[in-house]
Amino acid sequence: MKKLTVVQVCFIALSAVINIIGGNLALVLRLPIYLDSIGTFLASALLGPVGGVLAGVVSGVISGITTDIYSLYFIPVQVVTGVAAGILFRTTLLKKWNIFLGAFCVSIAGTIISACITAYVFGGVTSSGSSILVTLLHKLGLNMVASAFVVQIVTDYADRLISIAIVVAVLAVLSNSMKQQIREGKTNGQV
């Protein structure tokens, strides 16, 4: 990506806000999914991996400072998600009915990283609603890393699938000229 334009910086900021709102909604409702990467996927779809990474990092830092300290520790997951989504949106894997396979591909690396963070840094307990499931599996005899990984693979996949479906729906209703203006950072003299 070349130098970012004002339009692109504003779009990355909007994407970060979408992440923050989704993450806080999941946190308040104690959902077993996270909803904190919808904006990362949106920025990745229109601006590529760099846009997705920037949206994910900005939202992770802001959420970590304001509402959910755990978000700071999971910034590497946002980075991997932004890169993977940016690459996969350039293929056909994250378009239309291929979102199931695309969500799985995006989930793998993020799941490994998030399971290790959850198990080693936090002992399996974070602010997410899925921590209850990790604790339950651990009490049933699975070691902490395996418990975190099993829960993360299911919840990460569900989260990524929902996020990608939302982004695909948003992209379907955005006009081609709007998408082009965001990608190229041009406003055609209109504010």
HELIX and SHEET records of a PDB file:
HELIX    1   1 VAL A    6  VAL A   28  1                                  23    
HELIX    2   2 ILE A   38  THR A   66  1                                  29    
HELIX    3   3 TYR A   70  TYR A   73  1                                   4    
HELIX    4   4 ILE A   75  LEU A   88  1                                  14    
HELIX    5   5 LYS A   96  ASN A   98  5                                   3    
HELIX    6   6 ILE A   99  CYS A  116  1                                  18    
HELIX    7   7 ILE A  117  VAL A  121  3                                   5    
HELIX    8   8 SER A  131  LYS A  139  1                                   9    
HELIX    9   9 MET A  144  VAL A  173  1                                  30    
HELIX   10  10 ASN A  176  GLU A  184  1                                   9    
END                                                                             
